[in-house]
Amino acid sequence: MSPQGAEGRGALVDGRGCLTPAGFAALSRAPIGRAPAELATHLASCSRCQERMLAGGTSAGRPSPASSPPRKPRLWLGVALAFAALLLAVAALMLAGRMR
């Protein structure tokens, strides 16, 4: 059993044996390599708890999508950079032609 005893373990796991928010907090607070063995073993073998841990220990199965929509590419910036590169290439050819 864990150092906290059976009643302490009950607060760290739910009815399915998955970690509760208190269990995730106990894992997060523990120094590296010193987490409660039962919790660490369960986390290593349970994909549901792994997903929840990566999502911040929330009860949701998967992380929520980003609140802001993805930024649209700026077409005008690409066109402007291509035009500037073309102007530089033409200027370089003109300069090279004068050097002959």
Biopython code that builds the backbone (N, CA, C, O; Angstrom):
import numpy as np
from Bio.PDB.StructureBuilder import StructureBuilder

atoms = [
    (1, "MET", "N", (0.822, -1.190, 0.000)),
    (1, "MET", "CA", (0.000, 0.000, 0.000)),
    (1, "MET", "C", (0.863, 1.249, 0.000)),
    (1, "MET", "O", (2.069, 1.186, 0.239)),
    (2, "SER", "N", (0.248, 2.357, -0.264)),
    (2, "SER", "CA", (0.972, 3.613, -0.262)),
    (2, "SER", "C", (1.235, 4.057, 1.169)),
    (2, "SER", "O", (0.617, 3.544, 2.102)),
    (3, "PRO", "N", (2.148, 5.007, 1.349)),
    (3, "PRO", "CA", (2.437, 5.487, 2.697)),
    (3, "PRO", "C", (1.225, 6.108, 3.377)),
    (3, "PRO", "O", (1.204, 6.220, 4.603)),
    (4, "GLN", "N", (0.226, 6.512, 2.620)),
    (4, "GLN", "CA", (-0.931, 7.178, 3.205)),
    (4, "GLN", "C", (-1.965, 6.186, 3.715)),
    (4, "GLN", "O", (-2.901, 6.587, 4.406)),
    (5, "GLY", "N", (-1.826, 4.912, 3.398)),
    (5, "GLY", "CA", (-2.787, 3.918, 3.833)),
    (5, "GLY", "C", (-3.930, 3.800, 2.856)),
    (5, "GLY", "O", (-3.973, 4.508, 1.849)),
    (6, "ALA", "N", (-4.859, 2.904, 3.150)),
    (6, "ALA", "CA", (-5.962, 2.612, 2.233)),
    (6, "ALA", "C", (-6.883, 3.804, 2.064)),
    (6, "ALA", "O", (-7.355, 4.067, 0.958)),
    (7, "GLU", "N", (-7.148, 4.532, 3.149)),
    (7, "GLU", "CA", (-8.064, 5.670, 3.021)),
    (7, "GLU", "C", (-7.447, 6.788, 2.195)),
    (7, "GLU", "O", (-8.171, 7.479, 1.477)),
    (8, "GLY", "N", (-6.145, 6.991, 2.270)),
    (8, "GLY", "CA", (-5.468, 8.000, 1.463)),
    (8, "GLY", "C", (-5.458, 7.620, 0.002)),
    (8, "GLY", "O", (-5.611, 8.475, -0.870)),
    (9, "ARG", "N", (-5.279, 6.340, -0.268)),
    (9, "ARG", "CA", (-5.268, 5.868, -1.654)),
    (9, "ARG", "C", (-6.645, 6.037, -2.286)),
    (9, "ARG", "O", (-6.743, 6.331, -3.478)),
    (10, "GLY", "N", (-7.706, 5.858, -1.510)),
    (10, "GLY", "CA", (-9.061, 6.004, -2.034)),
    (10, "GLY", "C", (-9.332, 7.411, -2.537)),
    (10, "GLY", "O", (-10.124, 7.597, -3.461)),
    (11, "ALA", "N", (-8.694, 8.390, -1.949)),
    (11, "ALA", "CA", (-8.890, 9.771, -2.386)),
    (11, "ALA", "C", (-8.081, 10.077, -3.644)),
    (11, "ALA", "O", (-8.337, 11.075, -4.319)),
    (12, "LEU", "N", (-7.109, 9.225, -3.961)),
    (12, "LEU", "CA", (-6.240, 9.481, -5.107)),
    (12, "LEU", "C", (-6.675, 8.743, -6.360)),
    (12, "LEU", "O", (-6.220, 9.079, -7.453)),
    (13, "VAL", "N", (-7.553, 7.736, -6.233)),
    (13, "VAL", "CA", (-8.053, 6.986, -7.385)),
    (13, "VAL", "C", (-9.571, 6.920, -7.303)),
    (13, "VAL", "O", (-10.153, 6.995, -6.220)),
    (14, "ASP", "N", (-10.206, 6.779, -8.469)),
    (14, "ASP", "CA", (-11.660, 6.691, -8.495)),
    (14, "ASP", "C", (-12.096, 5.227, -8.504)),
    (14, "ASP", "O", (-11.275, 4.337, -8.286)),
    (15, "GLY", "N", (-13.357, 4.976, -8.750)),
    (15, "GLY", "CA", (-13.902, 3.628, -8.739)),
    (15, "GLY", "C", (-13.290, 2.711, -9.785)),
    (15, "GLY", "O", (-13.207, 1.501, -9.574)),
    (16, "ARG", "N", (-12.865, 3.263, -10.899)),
    (16, "ARG", "CA", (-12.228, 2.464, -11.961)),
    (16, "ARG", "C", (-10.745, 2.242, -11.709)),
    (16, "ARG", "O", (-10.092, 1.499, -12.442)),
    (17, "GLY", "N", (-10.215, 2.879, -10.683)),
    (17, "GLY", "CA", (-8.786, 2.769, -10.405)),
    (17, "GLY", "C", (-7.973, 3.859, -11.080)),
    (17, "GLY", "O", (-6.748, 3.883, -10.969)),
    (18, "CYS", "N", (-8.655, 4.767, -11.787)),
    (18, "CYS", "CA", (-7.947, 5.871, -12.452)),
    (18, "CYS", "C", (-7.707, 7.006, -11.459)),
    (18, "CYS", "O", (-8.398, 7.127, -10.447)),
    (19, "LEU", "N", (-6.732, 7.815, -11.769)),
    (19, "LEU", "CA", (-6.341, 8.898, -10.873)),
    (19, "LEU", "C", (-7.405, 9.982, -10.805)),
    (19, "LEU", "O", (-8.016, 10.337, -11.812)),
    (20, "THR", "N", (-7.616, 10.498, -9.609)),
    (20, "THR", "CA", (-8.504, 11.634, -9.391)),
    (20, "THR", "C", (-7.658, 12.910, -9.499)),
    (20, "THR", "O", (-6.433, 12.825, -9.587)),
    (21, "PRO", "N", (-8.292, 14.086, -9.493)),
    (21, "PRO", "CA", (-7.494, 15.321, -9.477)),
    (21, "PRO", "C", (-6.499, 15.358, -8.319)),
    (21, "PRO", "O", (-5.400, 15.895, -8.464)),
    (22, "ALA", "N", (-6.876, 14.791, -7.171)),
    (22, "ALA", "CA", (-5.940, 14.739, -6.039)),
    (22, "ALA", "C", (-4.762, 13.824, -6.351)),
    (22, "ALA", "O", (-3.636, 14.092, -5.931)),
    (23, "GLY", "N", (-5.019, 12.743, -7.090)),
    (23, "GLY", "CA", (-3.936, 11.842, -7.495)),
    (23, "GLY", "C", (-2.970, 12.514, -8.452)),
    (23, "GLY", "O", (-1.755, 12.359, -8.330)),
    (24, "PHE", "N", (-3.518, 13.270, -9.414)),
    (24, "PHE", "CA", (-2.650, 14.015, -10.332)),
    (24, "PHE", "C", (-1.841, 15.058, -9.579)),
    (24, "PHE", "O", (-0.666, 15.272, -9.876)),
    (25, "ALA", "N", (-2.471, 15.710, -8.601)),
    (25, "ALA", "CA", (-1.760, 16.718, -7.809)),
    (25, "ALA", "C", (-0.636, 16.073, -7.011)),
    (25, "ALA", "O", (0.450, 16.641, -6.898)),
    (26, "ALA", "N", (-0.890, 14.883, -6.454)),
    (26, "ALA", "CA", (0.146, 14.185, -5.690)),
    (26, "ALA", "C", (1.329, 13.834, -6.587)),
    (26, "ALA", "O", (2.482, 13.957, -6.175)),
    (27, "LEU", "N", (1.042, 13.398, -7.813)),
    (27, "LEU", "CA", (2.126, 13.088, -8.757)),
    (27, "LEU", "C", (2.894, 14.351, -9.144)),
    (27, "LEU", "O", (4.120, 14.331, -9.244)),
    (28, "SER", "N", (2.180, 15.430, -9.358)),
    (28, "SER", "CA", (2.833, 16.676, -9.781)),
    (28, "SER", "C", (3.696, 17.282, -8.683)),
    (28, "SER", "O", (4.737, 17.877, -8.959)),
    (29, "ARG", "N", (3.254, 17.127, -7.432)),
    (29, "ARG", "CA", (4.005, 17.692, -6.306)),
    (29, "ARG", "C", (5.230, 16.871, -5.941)),
    (29, "ARG", "O", (6.174, 17.394, -5.348)),
    (30, "ALA", "N", (5.223, 15.595, -6.289)),
    (30, "ALA", "CA", (6.318, 14.708, -5.873)),
    (30, "ALA", "C", (7.609, 15.063, -6.602)),
    (30, "ALA", "O", (7.573, 15.410, -7.782)),
    (31, "PRO", "N", (8.742, 14.983, -5.918)),
    (31, "PRO", "CA", (10.025, 15.210, -6.586)),
    (31, "PRO", "C", (10.249, 14.143, -7.666)),
    (31, "PRO", "O", (9.678, 13.055, -7.603)),
    (32, "ILE", "N", (11.067, 14.465, -8.631)),
    (32, "ILE", "CA", (11.341, 13.529, -9.727)),
    (32, "ILE", "C", (11.894, 12.230, -9.167)),
    (32, "ILE", "O", (12.849, 12.225, -8.391)),
    (33, "GLY", "N", (11.273, 11.123, -9.577)),
    (33, "GLY", "CA", (11.703, 9.805, -9.139)),
    (33, "GLY", "C", (11.176, 9.404, -7.774)),
    (33, "GLY", "O", (11.490, 8.311, -7.303)),
    (34, "ARG", "N", (10.385, 10.247, -7.122)),
    (34, "ARG", "CA", (9.907, 9.953, -5.770)),
    (34, "ARG", "C", (8.379, 9.956, -5.690)),
    (34, "ARG", "O", (7.822, 10.118, -4.604)),
    (35, "ALA", "N", (7.697, 9.779, -6.822)),
    (35, "ALA", "CA", (6.233, 9.748, -6.823)),
    (35, "ALA", "C", (5.749, 8.475, -6.138)),
    (35, "ALA", "O", (6.473, 7.480, -6.109)),
    (36, "PRO", "N", (4.531, 8.489, -5.582)),
    (36, "PRO", "CA", (3.997, 7.270, -4.989)),
    (36, "PRO", "C", (4.002, 6.129, -6.018)),
    (36, "PRO", "O", (3.500, 6.290, -7.130)),
    (37, "ALA", "N", (4.562, 4.999, -5.646)),
    (37, "ALA", "CA", (4.785, 3.897, -6.584)),
    (37, "ALA", "C", (3.496, 3.414, -7.228)),
    (37, "ALA", "O", (3.472, 3.160, -8.433)),
    (38, "GLU", "N", (2.415, 3.280, -6.450)),
    (38, "GLU", "CA", (1.160, 2.777, -7.012)),
    (38, "GLU", "C", (0.606, 3.734, -8.062)),
    (38, "GLU", "O", (0.101, 3.297, -9.097)),
    (39, "LEU", "N", (0.697, 5.030, -7.801)),
    (39, "LEU", "CA", (0.180, 6.016, -8.753)),
    (39, "LEU", "C", (1.028, 6.045, -10.015)),
    (39, "LEU", "O", (0.495, 6.106, -11.123)),
    (40, "ALA", "N", (2.340, 6.003, -9.853)),
    (40, "ALA", "CA", (3.232, 6.032, -11.012)),
    (40, "ALA", "C", (3.056, 4.783, -11.863)),
    (40, "ALA", "O", (3.069, 4.866, -13.091)),
    (41, "THR", "N", (2.893, 3.625, -11.224)),
    (41, "THR", "CA", (2.686, 2.372, -11.964)),
    (41, "THR", "C", (1.386, 2.430, -12.749)),
    (41, "THR", "O", (1.333, 2.029, -13.912)),
    (42, "HIS", "N", (0.329, 2.937, -12.101)),
    (42, "HIS", "CA", (-0.948, 3.043, -12.807)),
    (42, "HIS", "C", (-0.834, 4.005, -13.988)),
    (42, "HIS", "O", (-1.314, 3.707, -15.081)),
    (43, "LEU", "N", (-0.211, 5.139, -13.774)),
    (43, "LEU", "CA", (-0.077, 6.130, -14.846)),
    (43, "LEU", "C", (0.709, 5.559, -16.020)),
    (43, "LEU", "O", (0.403, 5.859, -17.174)),
    (44, "ALA", "N", (1.716, 4.741, -15.738)),
    (44, "ALA", "CA", (2.522, 4.152, -16.807)),
    (44, "ALA", "C", (1.732, 3.164, -17.645)),
    (44, "ALA", "O", (2.073, 2.930, -18.805)),
    (45, "SER", "N", (0.671, 2.573, -17.078)),
    (45, "SER", "CA", (-0.058, 1.537, -17.803)),
    (45, "SER", "C", (-1.439, 1.963, -18.288)),
    (45, "SER", "O", (-2.095, 1.195, -18.992)),
    (46, "CYS", "N", (-1.898, 3.145, -17.939)),
    (46, "CYS", "CA", (-3.264, 3.570, -18.266)),
    (46, "CYS", "C", (-3.240, 4.713, -19.284)),
    (46, "CYS", "O", (-2.824, 5.827, -18.965)),
    (47, "SER", "N", (-3.686, 4.431, -20.504)),
    (47, "SER", "CA", (-3.660, 5.476, -21.542)),
    (47, "SER", "C", (-4.634, 6.603, -21.218)),
    (47, "SER", "O", (-4.372, 7.755, -21.564)),
    (48, "ARG", "N", (-5.747, 6.298, -20.564)),
    (48, "ARG", "CA", (-6.705, 7.349, -20.205)),
    (48, "ARG", "C", (-6.068, 8.349, -19.238)),
    (48, "ARG", "O", (-6.200, 9.560, -19.412)),
    (49, "CYS", "N", (-5.384, 7.841, -18.229)),
    (49, "CYS", "CA", (-4.747, 8.732, -17.263)),
    (49, "CYS", "C", (-3.568, 9.477, -17.885)),
    (49, "CYS", "O", (-3.286, 10.614, -17.508)),
    (50, "GLN", "N", (-2.881, 8.845, -18.833)),
    (50, "GLN", "CA", (-1.784, 9.533, -19.525)),
    (50, "GLN", "C", (-2.321, 10.718, -20.312)),
    (50, "GLN", "O", (-1.738, 11.802, -20.281)),
    (51, "GLU", "N", (-3.445, 10.516, -21.025)),
    (51, "GLU", "CA", (-4.049, 11.619, -21.778)),
    (51, "GLU", "C", (-4.498, 12.730, -20.840)),
    (51, "GLU", "O", (-4.312, 13.913, -21.126)),
    (52, "ARG", "N", (-5.093, 12.335, -19.713)),
    (52, "ARG", "CA", (-5.548, 13.336, -18.747)),
    (52, "ARG", "C", (-4.373, 14.087, -18.139)),
    (52, "ARG", "O", (-4.466, 15.292, -17.908)),
    (53, "MET", "N", (-3.268, 13.392, -17.876)),
    (53, "MET", "CA", (-2.084, 14.045, -17.301)),
    (53, "MET", "C", (-1.531, 15.073, -18.290)),
    (53, "MET", "O", (-1.160, 16.181, -17.901)),
    (54, "LEU", "N", (-1.478, 14.699, -19.566)),
    (54, "LEU", "CA", (-0.978, 15.636, -20.574)),
    (54, "LEU", "C", (-1.921, 16.819, -20.760)),
    (54, "LEU", "O", (-1.491, 17.903, -21.154)),
    (55, "ALA", "N", (-3.212, 16.611, -20.476)),
    (55, "ALA", "CA", (-4.196, 17.687, -20.599)),
    (55, "ALA", "C", (-4.243, 18.545, -19.343)),
    (55, "ALA", "O", (-5.037, 19.483, -19.270)),
    (56, "GLY", "N", (-3.421, 18.245, -18.365)),
    (56, "GLY", "CA", (-3.375, 19.049, -17.161)),
    (56, "GLY", "C", (-4.110, 18.436, -15.990)),
    (56, "GLY", "O", (-4.392, 19.128, -15.012)),
    (57, "GLY", "N", (-4.430, 17.146, -16.063)),
    (57, "GLY", "CA", (-5.094, 16.487, -14.951)),
    (57, "GLY", "C", (-6.578, 16.764, -14.872)),
    (57, "GLY", "O", (-7.186, 16.558, -13.821)),
    (58, "THR", "N", (-7.180, 17.228, -15.960)),
    (58, "THR", "CA", (-8.609, 17.487, -15.957)),
    (58, "THR", "C", (-9.359, 16.185, -16.162)),
    (58, "THR", "O", (-8.760, 15.173, -16.527)),
    (59, "SER", "N", (-10.646, 16.200, -15.932)),
    (59, "SER", "CA", (-11.431, 14.986, -16.070)),
    (59, "SER", "C", (-11.803, 14.712, -17.521)),
    (59, "SER", "O", (-12.319, 13.636, -17.823)),
    (60, "ALA", "N", (-11.561, 15.643, -18.415)),
    (60, "ALA", "CA", (-11.877, 15.424, -19.826)),
    (60, "ALA", "C", (-10.944, 14.372, -20.405)),
    (60, "ALA", "O", (-9.785, 14.264, -20.003)),
    (61, "GLY", "N", (-11.455, 13.606, -21.345)),
    (61, "GLY", "CA", (-10.651, 12.561, -21.959)),
    (61, "GLY", "C", (-9.564, 13.115, -22.861)),
    (61, "GLY", "O", (-8.468, 12.557, -22.924)),
    (62, "ARG", "N", (-9.845, 14.185, -23.548)),
    (62, "ARG", "CA", (-8.879, 14.768, -24.471)),
    (62, "ARG", "C", (-8.764, 16.261, -24.194)),
    (62, "ARG", "O", (-9.701, 16.876, -23.685)),
    (63, "PRO", "N", (-7.616, 16.843, -24.528)),
    (63, "PRO", "CA", (-7.491, 18.283, -24.339)),
    (63, "PRO", "C", (-8.474, 19.047, -25.217)),
    (63, "PRO", "O", (-8.784, 18.617, -26.329)),
    (64, "SER", "N", (-8.956, 20.167, -24.722)),
    (64, "SER", "CA", (-9.884, 20.971, -25.504)),
    (64, "SER", "C", (-9.133, 21.681, -26.626)),
    (64, "SER", "O", (-7.947, 21.980, -26.490)),
    (65, "PRO", "N", (-9.818, 21.949, -27.726)),
    (65, "PRO", "CA", (-9.152, 22.649, -28.823)),
    (65, "PRO", "C", (-8.769, 24.063, -28.409)),
    (65, "PRO", "O", (-9.304, 24.610, -27.444)),
    (66, "ALA", "N", (-7.854, 24.631, -29.137)),
    (66, "ALA", "CA", (-7.376, 25.990, -28.831)),
    (66, "ALA", "C", (-8.542, 26.966, -28.895)),
    (66, "ALA", "O", (-9.442, 26.820, -29.722)),
    (67, "SER", "N", (-8.519, 27.950, -28.025)),
    (67, "SER", "CA", (-9.623, 28.897, -27.963)),
    (67, "SER", "C", (-9.644, 29.836, -29.169)),
    (67, "SER", "O", (-10.713, 30.270, -29.598)),
    (68, "SER", "N", (-8.481, 30.146, -29.708)),
    (68, "SER", "CA", (-8.453, 31.022, -30.876)),
    (68, "SER", "C", (-8.299, 30.185, -32.141)),
    (68, "SER", "O", (-7.575, 29.189, -32.142)),
    (69, "PRO", "N", (-8.974, 30.583, -33.216)),
    (69, "PRO", "CA", (-8.863, 29.822, -34.457)),
    (69, "PRO", "C", (-7.456, 29.956, -35.041)),
    (69, "PRO", "O", (-6.773, 30.948, -34.782)),
    (70, "PRO", "N", (-7.020, 28.981, -35.815)),
    (70, "PRO", "CA", (-5.683, 29.075, -36.403)),
    (70, "PRO", "C", (-5.583, 30.285, -37.330)),
    (70, "PRO", "O", (-6.544, 30.658, -38.003)),
    (71, "ARG", "N", (-4.405, 30.878, -37.345)),
    (71, "ARG", "CA", (-4.187, 32.067, -38.157)),
    (71, "ARG", "C", (-4.117, 31.701, -39.631)),
    (71, "ARG", "O", (-3.493, 30.706, -39.999)),
    (72, "LYS", "N", (-4.747, 32.492, -40.462)),
    (72, "LYS", "CA", (-4.718, 32.264, -41.909)),
    (72, "LYS", "C", (-3.373, 32.722, -42.458)),
    (72, "LYS", "O", (-2.802, 33.698, -41.972)),
    (73, "PRO", "N", (-2.868, 32.021, -43.466)),
    (73, "PRO", "CA", (-1.594, 32.460, -44.050)),
    (73, "PRO", "C", (-1.759, 33.822, -44.722)),
    (73, "PRO", "O", (-2.806, 34.137, -45.287)),
    (74, "ARG", "N", (-0.712, 34.602, -44.644)),
    (74, "ARG", "CA", (-0.751, 35.940, -45.243)),
    (74, "ARG", "C", (-0.212, 35.857, -46.670)),
    (74, "ARG", "O", (0.999, 35.871, -46.891)),
    (75, "LEU", "N", (-1.111, 35.770, -47.616)),
    (75, "LEU", "CA", (-0.735, 35.649, -49.020)),
    (75, "LEU", "C", (0.015, 36.885, -49.490)),
    (75, "LEU", "O", (0.982, 36.772, -50.244)),
    (76, "TRP", "N", (-0.414, 38.053, -49.057)),
    (76, "TRP", "CA", (0.230, 39.290, -49.512)),
    (76, "TRP", "C", (1.694, 39.340, -49.096)),
    (76, "TRP", "O", (2.525, 39.884, -49.823)),
    (77, "LEU", "N", (2.024, 38.773, -47.919)),
    (77, "LEU", "CA", (3.405, 38.775, -47.465)),
    (77, "LEU", "C", (4.278, 37.897, -48.367)),
    (77, "LEU", "O", (5.405, 38.265, -48.695)),
    (78, "GLY", "N", (3.760, 36.759, -48.755)),
    (78, "GLY", "CA", (4.498, 35.877, -49.661)),
    (78, "GLY", "C", (4.720, 36.517, -51.016)),
    (78, "GLY", "O", (5.806, 36.416, -51.587)),
    (79, "VAL", "N", (3.691, 37.175, -51.533)),
    (79, "VAL", "CA", (3.810, 37.842, -52.831)),
    (79, "VAL", "C", (4.823, 38.986, -52.747)),
    (79, "VAL", "O", (5.639, 39.155, -53.652)),
    (80, "ALA", "N", (4.776, 39.766, -51.674)),
    (80, "ALA", "CA", (5.712, 40.882, -51.509)),
    (80, "ALA", "C", (7.154, 40.384, -51.412)),
    (80, "ALA", "O", (8.053, 40.986, -52.000)),
    (81, "LEU", "N", (7.383, 39.301, -50.683)),
    (81, "LEU", "CA", (8.738, 38.750, -50.573)),
    (81, "LEU", "C", (9.234, 38.206, -51.906)),
    (81, "LEU", "O", (10.403, 38.378, -52.251)),
    (82, "ALA", "N", (8.354, 37.553, -52.653)),
    (82, "ALA", "CA", (8.741, 37.051, -53.969)),
    (82, "ALA", "C", (9.079, 38.206, -54.912)),
    (82, "ALA", "O", (10.043, 38.117, -55.673)),
    (83, "PHE", "N", (8.304, 39.280, -54.871)),
    (83, "PHE", "CA", (8.565, 40.442, -55.714)),
    (83, "PHE", "C", (9.896, 41.097, -55.352)),
    (83, "PHE", "O", (10.658, 41.497, -56.232)),
    (84, "ALA", "N", (10.170, 41.204, -54.043)),
    (84, "ALA", "CA", (11.438, 41.789, -53.601)),
    (84, "ALA", "C", (12.611, 40.920, -54.050)),
    (84, "ALA", "O", (13.642, 41.446, -54.469)),
    (85, "ALA", "N", (12.467, 39.610, -53.969)),
    (85, "ALA", "CA", (13.531, 38.712, -54.423)),
    (85, "ALA", "C", (13.752, 38.856, -55.918)),
    (85, "ALA", "O", (14.892, 38.829, -56.382)),
    (86, "LEU", "N", (12.681, 39.009, -56.674)),
    (86, "LEU", "CA", (12.797, 39.201, -58.126)),
    (86, "LEU", "C", (13.509, 40.511, -58.442)),
    (86, "LEU", "O", (14.365, 40.552, -59.326)),
    (87, "LEU", "N", (13.166, 41.581, -57.731)),
    (87, "LEU", "CA", (13.833, 42.859, -57.942)),
    (87, "LEU", "C", (15.328, 42.762, -57.621)),
    (87, "LEU", "O", (16.151, 43.308, -58.355)),
    (88, "LEU", "N", (15.680, 42.087, -56.554)),
    (88, "LEU", "CA", (17.091, 41.914, -56.206)),
    (88, "LEU", "C", (17.834, 41.109, -57.264)),
    (88, "LEU", "O", (18.978, 41.419, -57.596)),
    (89, "ALA", "N", (17.183, 40.071, -57.794)),
    (89, "ALA", "CA", (17.814, 39.267, -58.831)),
    (89, "ALA", "C", (18.041, 40.097, -60.095)),
    (89, "ALA", "O", (19.105, 39.998, -60.707)),
    (90, "VAL", "N", (17.074, 40.905, -60.495)),
    (90, "VAL", "CA", (17.222, 41.755, -61.680)),
    (90, "VAL", "C", (18.319, 42.786, -61.450)),
    (90, "VAL", "O", (19.128, 43.038, -62.343)),
    (91, "ALA", "N", (18.357, 43.382, -60.268)),
    (91, "ALA", "CA", (19.392, 44.364, -59.959)),
    (91, "ALA", "C", (20.779, 43.715, -59.995)),
    (91, "ALA", "O", (21.730, 44.316, -60.494)),
    (92, "ALA", "N", (20.895, 42.505, -59.475)),
    (92, "ALA", "CA", (22.181, 41.804, -59.501)),
    (92, "ALA", "C", (22.612, 41.506, -60.934)),
    (92, "ALA", "O", (23.792, 41.633, -61.259)),
    (93, "LEU", "N", (21.674, 41.112, -61.795)),
    (93, "LEU", "CA", (22.022, 40.857, -63.210)),
    (93, "LEU", "C", (22.436, 42.134, -63.914)),
    (93, "LEU", "O", (23.371, 42.122, -64.715)),
    (94, "MET", "N", (21.761, 43.229, -63.631)),
    (94, "MET", "CA", (22.125, 44.506, -64.264)),
    (94, "MET", "C", (23.516, 44.944, -63.806)),
    (94, "MET", "O", (24.314, 45.417, -64.616)),
    (95, "LEU", "N", (23.807, 44.792, -62.527)),
    (95, "LEU", "CA", (25.123, 45.156, -61.996)),
    (95, "LEU", "C", (26.209, 44.268, -62.582)),
    (95, "LEU", "O", (27.296, 44.748, -62.905)),
    (96, "ALA", "N", (25.923, 42.973, -62.723)),
    (96, "ALA", "CA", (26.886, 42.048, -63.303)),
    (96, "ALA", "C", (27.149, 42.392, -64.774)),
    (96, "ALA", "O", (28.275, 42.247, -65.249)),
    (97, "GLY", "N", (26.096, 42.854, -65.511)),
    (97, "GLY", "CA", (26.260, 43.237, -66.908)),
    (97, "GLY", "C", (27.120, 44.477, -67.074)),
    (97, "GLY", "O", (27.835, 44.592, -68.069)),
    (98, "ARG", "N", (27.073, 45.390, -66.149)),
    (98, "ARG", "CA", (27.885, 46.609, -66.219)),
    (98, "ARG", "C", (29.333, 46.341, -65.903)),
    (98, "ARG", "O", (30.206, 47.074, -66.367)),
    (99, "MET", "N", (29.619, 45.308, -65.126)),
    (99, "MET", "CA", (30.987, 44.991, -64.724)),
    (99, "MET", "C", (31.793, 44.399, -65.878)),
    (99, "MET", "O", (33.021, 44.393, -65.788)),
    (100, "ARG", "N", (31.209, 43.920, -66.916)),
    (100, "ARG", "CA", (31.923, 43.290, -68.026)),
    (100, "ARG", "C", (32.664, 44.265, -68.828)),
    (100, "ARG", "O", (33.319, 43.893, -69.802)),
]
sb = StructureBuilder()
sb.init_structure("model")
sb.init_model(0)
sb.init_chain("A")
sb.init_seg("    ")
for serial, (resi, resn, name, xyz) in enumerate(atoms, 1):
    if name == "N":
        sb.init_residue(resn, " ", resi, " ")
    sb.init_atom(name, np.array(xyz, "f"), 0.0, 1.0, " ", f" {name:<3s}", serial, name[0])
structure = sb.get_structure()
